[in-house]
Structures are given as C-alpha cells and as structure tokens.
Amino acid sequence: MERDGSTTCYSLVFAGDTWSVAGRQCASRGPTSRLAVVTSAEQNVAITALLQDNGLSESWLAAREHVHSWQWLDGAFTSTKY
C-alpha cells in the first residue's frame, strides 16, 4: 500500500500471545517494523482483508487503553470508526 509517497507493508506474525510480545516480535523484524496503526478506512480494509484471507478474525494493533479511551502508539486517539 502506498500513501503520501511512502510504502506500507502489512505482515502477519503468528507469535505473540500478548500485546507486548506481539509488539516485540514486530520490532525484531527491523527498525521500521511495528504493530499497525490504522489511520484510514483504506488501511482498515487492507488489514481486514489480510486477516480474512488467512482465516483470522482478530489481531494485535498498535493501540493501548488510555484513561477510558484508546490511543494509538503514535499519540493519536482512536476516535474514528471504520
């Protein structure tokens, strides 16, 4: 997926029973690898399709609970629903 001149690649990592383990597993793949931050409907569709194509219905994403709401690791709050 290309966006704003940069390329985003999604990969499934089948190791990570917890959010922390999944995040470390992604980070071990390289300096730009991380759990996904969903910032658009297009990204949401791409990630959902990747999961469905692999028979999965859930995954770990780069968000955490923050004072009764959810916040992406880039600092944005998850106020939009796709």
C-alpha angles and dihedrals in degrees: 000000000000122000132166091352094304129101125232121199123191121208131179116231112196096200124080123087090184136038091249094051092046090051092050091047090055093045091052089064094068146307095284097043118107142139111290122272109203111215102157144033087246092059091046091053092048094050093044091051091049091052094045093047087057096045094253129133101185142033144168115268131187097265132104136188113268121179098326094321138071125257128193115232089247087066100256119126120237098241098136121082118206 
